[in-house]
Amino acid sequence: MTVVVHEKLKVLLIDEDHAKVQGFKDALCDTRYVIAHHSGKHASLLKTVDKLQPDLIVIDIESPSRDMLESLSTLSHFNPKPIVMFSTEQETEVITQSVQSGVSAYIVGDADPERVTPILDAAVAQFAQFNSLKTELIETKNQLDAKEVIDKAKRLLIKSKGLSEEQAFHSMRKMAMDSGQKMEDVAKTVVSLLDSFHKGARSV
C-alpha cells in the first residue's frame, strides 16, 4: 500500500476565543495543517500575513468588518492565499462580499471538529484549481497579445518594405535571434519604429 505524505501547511488562525483556538488545534492535530500563529480580529491582518507567510488563513468571527474585507481584498490581489471563514453572519450580502474579497470557503456556524479538516482540504484544492485556471487565462491572453503584435509588425513590414508575409516573418525571427530577444519584443520595436516613420511621413 502506498502511503501519501502531505506537506505540512502553515495556518494563520484569526480568533479571539481561546477555547475555540484550542478546539482548532485539537481538530487539526495529526493532520497536515499546523497552526503557526493565532491572533485577534483587531490585529493587522496584512502585517501578520507578510511576517508569517502562511499557506492558509482561517478566520473564526461573528461577522467580518469592512476593514477586514478590505484587507482580504488586498491580499487576494497582491498575496493570495486560501481563506476559510467561519461566521455566524448569514446575510447574503455579507457572504457575497466575503467571497468577492477572496474567501475560498464561507462556513455559517461554529467549526465542527469533525468537519474542519475536510473543509480546509476543499478550500486548498479549490484555491489551487482557481489559481491554475487564472494562470492559464493569463498565459492565453499573453499569447493572443503576442500574436496580435507580431501580425501587426508583419503587416507593417509588408507595406513599408514590400516583403511577402513569409519574408517579413523570417526577417523578424532573424532579428530576434541576432539580438537574443523574443519575437514579441522585436515585433513591438518594429511596430513602434514603423508607426513613428509613417506618422512622420504623413506630417511632411
Beta strands, then each sheet from edge to edge (+ up, - down):
strand 1: 9-14
strand 2: 33-39
strand 3: 56-61
strand 4: 83-87
strand 5: 105-108
sheet 1: 2+ 1+ 3+ 4+ 5+
end
